[in-house]
C-alpha cells in the first residue's frame, strides 16, 4: 500500500506539470489552425488541399510533442519527488490534532516552493554579476540586469504564492485520480469528533409523551431534569503565540542572513579609462572588500595594442603583454584576467598604449561570492521556507478559528 501511495504521489506531481504544459500547446494549436486557414484562403499553400495541409500540420505537431515534454523532464522529476512527500503526509495527517490537517500538504508545499525561490534569488545573483562581467555589451545596461534586491524579493513573494497554490491544487486533483486508478484507500482517521447519541426511532414518541406528561405535573422539573448538553469536541489548545514567536525569530534570522550575504556575497566594480596618443598611460584604483575573482577589460572602436598590468603597492601581480583593440565599432575585444588566488585589498589597474590610436577601456572586476555565498544562499532559502510554513500555519489557524474547516 505504501509503495502504491508513493507511486500515486510521484505520478500526481509529474502529471501536474504535464497538464500545465498542455495549455500552451492548445493555444499554439489554435493559433496554428487559424494561420493555416488564412494561408489556404490567400493561396500561400498552392494547390494543397485543406485536409492534406491539416494532416501534415497535425503530424508535425505530434512529432514535436515527445521532445517538448522531454525538455521538462527534470521539472517533472522534481515535482514528482515533492508529490511523494505529499503522499506520505496523506497517511500521516490523521495524527495531527488540528482541524486544518487536510491542508498539511499546503504547508509543506509553501515551505518547499518559498525556500527554492528565495534561495535561488540569492544564488542567481552571482550568475547575474558574472553575466555582466563576461558580456561587455551589458556594461551600459547594468541597472536593467542587476535589479534591486527589494524588487527581486517582492517578485519572488508573488511567484511563491502563485506557484504554491498552483502546485498544491494540481497535485490534489491528480492524486485523487491516480488513487482511484491504483485503488488506494483513504487513511483511517485517528480522531473522530463525538456525535450526539440518537434515540431509537421507535422510542421517540414514547419519550416525547413521557416528557410532556411530566411537564404538566411539575413545570419546575423542566430545569431540574433537562438533559445534559452533549460535549463537543475538546477545544484545541491555541498555538497562535508560538506561531507569532516563530515568525518573529525567523524574520530576525532572515534579516541577519541577508546582511551577512551582502557582506560576503558577490560584488562588481566597473568603470572606464582612456588611453590615447596624447595620454598613452592611465591607471584606475581597485578596492576589493572581498577576495577578487577576475577582471574583464574590453574595448570597442579602438585601434592599436594596449599592455595591461595589475599592481599591489607598486608590485606587479598580473600582466597582459598585448591586448589587441578591434578597430571596429561593431566588435568587442575583451581580455580576462583571473584573480582567484589574490587576497582582498587595494590594487591598481594600469594600461599603456603600445601602438595605434587607443580608445576607451571598460573594465569589470568581480569579487566575493564563491562557496560561502552559495552556502548563505542555501541558508536563506531554508529560513524563508520556515517562515512560509509558519505563516501558512498561522493563516490556517485563523481560518479554523472562524469555523472554516468545521468542528
C-alpha positions as CSV (number, residue, x, y, z in Angstrom):
1,X,0.0,0.0,0.0
2,X,2.8,2.5,0.9
3,X,4.6,1.7,-2.4
4,X,1.4,2.4,-4.4
5,X,0.8,5.6,-2.4
6,X,4.3,6.8,-3.3
7,X,3.8,5.9,-7.0
8,X,0.5,7.8,-7.0
9,X,2.2,10.8,-5.4
10,X,5.0,10.8,-7.9
11,X,2.6,10.4,-10.9
12,X,0.4,13.2,-9.5
13,X,3.3,15.6,-9.3
14,X,4.6,14.8,-12.8
15,X,1.0,14.9,-14.2
16,X,0.5,18.4,-12.7
17,X,3.4,19.8,-14.7
18,X,2.4,17.8,-17.8
19,X,-1.1,19.2,-17.6
20,X,0.3,22.8,-17.3
21,X,2.4,22.2,-20.4
22,X,-0.7,21.2,-22.4
23,X,-2.1,24.7,-22.0
24,X,0.4,26.5,-24.3
25,X,0.1,23.5,-26.7
26,X,-3.6,24.1,-27.0
27,X,-3.0,27.8,-27.6
28,X,-0.4,27.1,-30.2
29,X,-2.6,24.6,-32.0
30,X,-5.5,27.0,-32.1
31,X,-3.2,29.8,-33.4
32,X,-1.7,27.4,-36.0
33,X,-5.1,26.3,-37.2
34,X,-6.2,29.9,-37.8
35,X,-2.9,30.6,-39.6
36,X,-3.4,27.5,-41.8
37,X,-6.9,28.6,-42.8
38,X,-5.6,32.1,-43.6
39,X,-2.7,30.7,-45.7
40,X,-5.1,28.4,-47.6
41,X,-7.5,31.3,-48.2
42,X,-4.9,33.6,-49.8
43,X,-3.2,30.7,-51.7
44,X,0.1,30.5,-49.9
45,X,-0.2,26.7,-49.8
46,X,-0.5,26.4,-53.5
47,X,-2.7,23.6,-54.8
48,X,-2.5,21.7,-51.5
49,X,-6.0,20.7,-50.2
50,X,-7.3,21.6,-46.8
51,X,-7.4,18.1,-45.4
52,X,-3.9,17.3,-46.7
53,X,-2.5,20.5,-45.2
54,X,-4.3,19.9,-41.9
55,X,-3.0,16.3,-41.7
56,X,0.6,17.5,-42.4
57,X,0.3,20.1,-39.7
58,X,-1.0,17.6,-37.2
59,X,1.7,15.1,-38.0
60,X,4.4,17.7,-37.5
61,X,2.9,18.8,-34.2
62,X,2.7,15.2,-32.9
63,X,6.4,14.6,-33.9
64,X,7.5,17.6,-31.8
65,X,5.5,16.6,-28.7
66,X,8.0,14.0,-27.3
67,X,10.8,16.5,-27.4
68,X,8.6,19.2,-25.9
69,X,7.7,17.1,-22.9
70,X,11.3,15.6,-22.6
71,X,12.7,19.1,-22.3
72,X,10.7,19.4,-19.0
73,X,11.8,16.1,-17.6
74,X,13.7,17.5,-14.7
75,X,10.8,19.6,-13.6
76,X,8.6,16.6,-13.7
77,X,11.1,14.6,-11.6
78,X,11.3,17.5,-9.1
79,X,7.5,17.8,-8.7
80,X,7.3,14.0,-8.6
81,X,9.6,13.9,-5.6
82,X,7.6,16.6,-3.9
83,X,4.5,14.5,-4.7
84,X,6.0,11.5,-2.9
85,X,6.5,13.6,0.2
86,X,2.9,14.9,0.0
87,X,1.6,11.4,-0.5
88,X,3.4,10.2,2.6
89,X,1.9,13.1,4.5
90,X,-1.5,11.9,3.5
91,X,-1.0,8.7,5.6
92,X,0.5,10.7,8.5
93,X,-2.0,13.5,8.7
94,X,-4.6,11.6,10.9
95,X,-2.1,12.0,13.7
96,X,-2.2,15.8,13.5
97,X,-4.6,17.1,16.1
98,X,-5.7,20.3,14.2
99,X,-8.8,20.9,12.2
100,X,-6.7,22.0,9.2
101,X,-4.8,18.7,9.0
102,X,-6.2,18.0,5.5
103,X,-4.2,21.1,4.4
104,X,-0.9,19.9,5.9
105,X,0.4,19.3,2.3
106,X,-0.2,23.0,1.6
107,X,2.2,23.9,4.5
108,X,4.9,21.7,3.1
109,X,4.4,22.9,-0.5
110,X,4.6,26.6,0.7
111,X,7.8,25.8,2.6
112,X,9.4,24.0,-0.3
113,X,8.5,26.5,-3.0
114,X,9.4,29.5,-1.0
115,X,12.7,28.0,0.1
116,X,13.7,27.2,-3.5
117,X,12.6,30.6,-4.9
118,X,14.2,32.8,-2.3
119,X,17.4,30.7,-2.1
120,X,17.5,30.7,-5.9
121,X,17.2,34.5,-5.9
122,X,20.4,34.9,-3.9
123,X,22.2,32.1,-5.6
124,X,21.3,33.6,-9.0
125,X,22.7,36.9,-8.1
126,X,26.2,35.6,-8.6
127,X,25.2,34.4,-12.0
128,X,24.0,37.9,-12.9
129,X,27.2,39.5,-11.8
130,X,29.2,37.0,-13.8
131,X,27.0,37.7,-16.8
132,X,27.6,41.5,-16.6
133,X,31.3,40.9,-16.2
134,X,31.6,38.5,-19.1
135,X,29.4,40.4,-21.5
136,X,30.9,43.8,-22.3
137,X,27.8,44.8,-24.2
138,X,25.8,44.7,-21.0
139,X,28.0,47.2,-19.2
140,X,25.6,50.1,-20.2
141,X,22.6,48.0,-19.1
142,X,23.8,47.0,-15.6
143,X,20.8,48.7,-13.9
144,X,18.4,46.6,-16.0
145,X,20.2,43.3,-15.4
146,X,21.0,43.9,-11.7
147,X,17.7,44.8,-10.4
148,X,17.4,45.8,-6.7
149,X,17.1,43.1,-4.1
150,X,13.8,44.5,-2.9
151,X,12.2,44.2,-6.3
152,X,13.6,40.6,-6.6
153,X,12.2,39.6,-3.2
154,X,8.8,41.2,-4.0
155,X,8.6,39.4,-7.3
156,X,9.7,36.2,-5.6
157,X,7.0,36.5,-2.9
158,X,4.3,36.9,-5.6
159,X,5.7,34.0,-7.6
160,X,5.9,31.8,-4.5
161,X,2.2,32.5,-3.6
162,X,1.1,31.7,-7.1
163,X,3.2,28.5,-7.6
164,X,2.3,27.2,-4.1
165,X,-1.4,27.2,-4.8
166,X,-1.0,26.0,-8.4
167,X,1.3,23.1,-7.4
168,X,-0.8,22.1,-4.4
169,X,-4.2,22.3,-6.2
170,X,-2.9,20.4,-9.3
171,X,-1.3,17.7,-7.1
172,X,-4.5,17.1,-5.2
173,X,-6.5,16.9,-8.4
174,X,-4.2,14.3,-10.0
175,X,-3.6,12.4,-6.7
176,X,-7.3,11.7,-6.3
177,X,-7.4,10.3,-9.9
178,X,-4.3,8.3,-9.6
179,X,-5.5,6.9,-6.2
180,X,-8.6,5.7,-8.0
181,X,-6.6,4.1,-10.7
182,X,-4.3,2.4,-8.2
183,X,-7.1,1.6,-5.9
184,X,-5.7,3.3,-2.8
185,X,-7.9,3.5,0.3
186,X,-8.1,6.7,2.3
187,X,-6.2,6.5,5.7
188,X,-8.3,5.9,8.7
189,X,-9.0,8.9,10.9
190,X,-7.4,8.5,14.3
191,X,-9.5,11.3,15.9
192,X,-13.3,11.5,15.4
193,X,-15.5,14.2,16.6
194,X,-18.0,12.8,19.1
195,X,-21.6,12.9,17.9
196,X,-24.8,13.2,19.9
197,X,-26.3,9.8,20.6
198,X,-29.7,9.4,18.9
199,X,-32.6,7.6,20.4
200,X,-34.2,4.7,18.5
201,X,-36.8,5.8,16.1
202,X,-39.5,3.5,17.6
203,X,-39.0,5.1,21.1
204,X,-39.1,8.7,20.0
205,X,-42.9,9.1,20.5
206,X,-42.8,7.4,23.9
207,X,-40.1,9.6,25.2
208,X,-41.9,12.7,24.0
209,X,-45.2,11.6,25.7
210,X,-43.5,10.9,29.0
211,X,-41.7,14.3,28.9
212,X,-44.9,16.2,28.2
213,X,-46.8,14.4,31.0
214,X,-44.0,15.2,33.5
215,X,-44.0,18.9,32.5
216,X,-47.8,19.1,33.0
217,X,-47.4,17.6,36.5
218,X,-44.4,19.7,37.6
219,X,-43.3,22.6,35.4
220,X,-40.2,23.1,37.6
221,X,-38.9,19.8,36.5
222,X,-38.0,21.3,33.2
223,X,-34.9,22.8,34.6
224,X,-34.0,20.0,37.0
225,X,-34.4,17.2,34.5
226,X,-33.1,18.9,31.5
227,X,-30.8,16.6,29.6
228,X,-27.2,17.3,30.0
229,X,-25.7,19.0,27.0
230,X,-23.6,16.8,24.7
231,X,-20.0,17.6,25.0
232,X,-18.5,18.9,21.8
233,X,-15.1,18.0,20.5
234,X,-12.5,19.1,23.1
235,X,-11.2,22.6,22.5
236,X,-7.9,22.6,20.8
237,X,-5.1,24.4,22.6
238,X,-4.1,27.7,20.9
239,X,-0.8,27.8,19.1
240,X,-1.1,31.4,18.0
241,X,1.6,32.8,20.4
242,X,4.0,30.0,19.3
243,X,3.4,30.8,15.6
244,X,3.9,34.5,16.2
245,X,7.1,33.9,18.2
246,X,8.4,31.7,15.4
247,X,7.6,34.3,12.7
248,X,9.5,36.9,14.7
249,X,12.5,34.7,15.2
250,X,12.7,33.6,11.5
251,X,12.2,37.2,10.4
252,X,15.2,38.3,12.6
253,X,17.2,35.3,11.2
254,X,16.4,36.2,7.6
255,X,17.5,39.8,8.3
256,X,20.9,38.8,9.7
257,X,21.4,36.2,6.9
258,X,20.6,38.8,4.3
259,X,23.0,41.3,5.9
260,X,25.7,38.7,6.1
261,X,25.2,37.8,2.4
262,X,25.7,41.4,1.5
263,X,29.0,41.3,3.3
264,X,30.4,38.2,1.7
265,X,28.3,37.8,-1.5
266,X,29.3,38.8,-5.0
267,X,30.1,42.3,-6.0
268,X,31.2,44.2,-9.1
269,X,33.5,47.1,-9.8
270,X,33.2,48.6,-13.3
271,X,34.3,51.8,-14.9
272,X,36.4,53.0,-17.8
273,X,39.6,54.8,-18.6
274,X,41.1,56.3,-21.8
275,X,44.4,55.6,-23.4
276,X,45.2,57.7,-26.4
277,X,48.1,59.0,-28.4
278,X,48.1,62.1,-26.2
279,X,47.7,60.1,-22.9
280,X,49.5,56.8,-23.5
281,X,49.3,55.6,-19.9
282,X,46.4,55.6,-17.5
283,X,45.6,53.8,-14.2
284,X,42.5,53.0,-12.1
285,X,42.4,52.1,-8.4
286,X,40.6,48.9,-7.5
287,X,39.5,48.4,-3.9
288,X,38.3,44.8,-3.3
289,X,36.5,44.4,0.1
290,X,36.4,40.6,-0.5
291,X,38.6,38.1,-2.4
292,X,38.7,39.1,-6.1
293,X,37.7,36.7,-8.8
294,X,38.6,38.2,-12.1
295,X,38.8,41.3,-14.3
296,X,37.4,41.6,-17.8
297,X,38.8,44.5,-19.8
298,X,37.0,45.3,-23.1
299,X,37.1,47.9,-25.9
300,X,35.0,48.7,-29.0
301,X,36.0,51.0,-31.7
302,X,39.6,51.5,-30.6
303,X,42.7,50.6,-32.6
304,X,46.2,49.5,-31.7
305,X,47.7,47.4,-28.9
306,X,47.5,48.0,-25.1
307,X,49.5,46.5,-22.3
308,X,47.7,45.8,-19.0
309,X,49.2,45.4,-15.6
310,X,47.6,44.9,-12.1
311,X,49.8,46.0,-9.3
312,X,49.6,45.9,-5.5
313,X,51.7,48.6,-3.7
314,X,53.7,49.1,-6.9
315,X,54.5,45.4,-7.5
316,X,53.1,43.6,-10.5
317,X,50.7,40.7,-9.6
318,X,49.1,40.2,-13.0
319,X,50.2,41.3,-16.5
320,X,48.9,41.1,-20.1
321,X,51.6,41.8,-22.6
322,X,49.5,42.9,-25.5
323,X,45.7,43.4,-25.9
324,X,44.7,43.9,-29.5
325,X,42.0,46.5,-29.9
326,X,39.4,45.6,-32.6
327,X,39.5,48.8,-34.7
328,X,35.7,48.2,-35.5
329,X,32.9,50.0,-33.6
330,X,30.7,46.9,-34.1
331,X,33.1,44.5,-32.5
332,X,34.2,44.0,-28.9
333,X,37.7,42.9,-27.9
334,X,37.9,41.5,-24.3
335,X,40.8,40.3,-22.1
336,X,40.1,38.3,-19.0
337,X,42.5,38.3,-16.0
338,X,42.0,35.6,-13.4
339,X,42.5,36.8,-9.7
340,X,41.4,33.7,-7.8
341,X,44.5,33.4,-5.6
342,X,44.7,37.0,-4.6
343,X,43.6,38.4,-1.2
344,X,41.3,41.3,-0.7
345,X,42.9,44.7,-0.7
346,X,43.9,47.7,-2.7
347,X,45.1,47.2,-6.3
348,X,45.8,49.4,-9.3
349,X,44.9,48.5,-13.0
350,X,47.4,50.2,-15.3
351,X,47.0,50.4,-19.1
352,X,49.8,51.5,-21.5
353,X,49.2,52.2,-25.3
354,X,51.9,50.5,-27.2
355,X,50.9,51.5,-30.7
356,X,47.8,52.8,-32.6
357,X,45.3,55.4,-31.6
358,X,44.0,53.7,-28.5
359,X,40.4,54.1,-27.2
360,X,38.2,53.7,-24.1
361,X,38.9,50.6,-22.0
362,X,36.0,49.4,-19.9
363,X,36.8,47.1,-17.0
364,X,34.5,44.9,-14.8
365,X,36.1,43.5,-11.7
366,X,34.2,40.6,-10.0
367,X,34.8,39.7,-6.3
368,X,33.2,37.8,-3.4
369,X,30.6,35.1,-3.6
370,X,32.1,31.6,-4.1
371,X,31.3,28.7,-1.7
372,X,30.5,31.0,1.3
373,X,27.9,32.8,-0.8
374,X,26.3,29.7,-2.1
375,X,26.1,28.3,1.5
376,X,24.5,31.5,2.7
377,X,22.0,31.4,-0.2
378,X,21.0,27.9,0.9
379,X,20.6,29.1,4.5
380,X,18.4,32.0,3.3
381,X,16.3,29.5,1.4
382,X,15.8,27.3,4.4
383,X,14.9,30.3,6.6
384,X,12.5,31.6,4.0
385,X,10.9,28.1,3.8
386,X,10.5,28.0,7.6
387,X,8.9,31.5,7.6
388,X,6.5,30.5,4.8
389,X,5.5,27.3,6.7
390,X,4.8,29.2,9.9
391,X,2.8,31.9,8.0
392,X,0.7,29.3,6.3
393,X,0.0,27.5,9.6
394,X,-1.0,30.8,11.1
395,X,-3.4,31.5,8.3
396,X,-4.9,28.1,8.6
397,X,-5.3,28.6,12.4
398,X,-7.2,31.8,11.8
399,X,-9.5,30.1,9.3
400,X,-10.0,27.2,11.6
401,X,-10.9,29.6,14.5
402,X,-13.6,31.1,12.3
403,X,-15.1,27.7,11.6
404,X,-13.9,27.4,8.1
405,X,-12.8,23.8,8.5
406,X,-15.8,22.8,10.6
407,X,-15.7,21.2,14.0
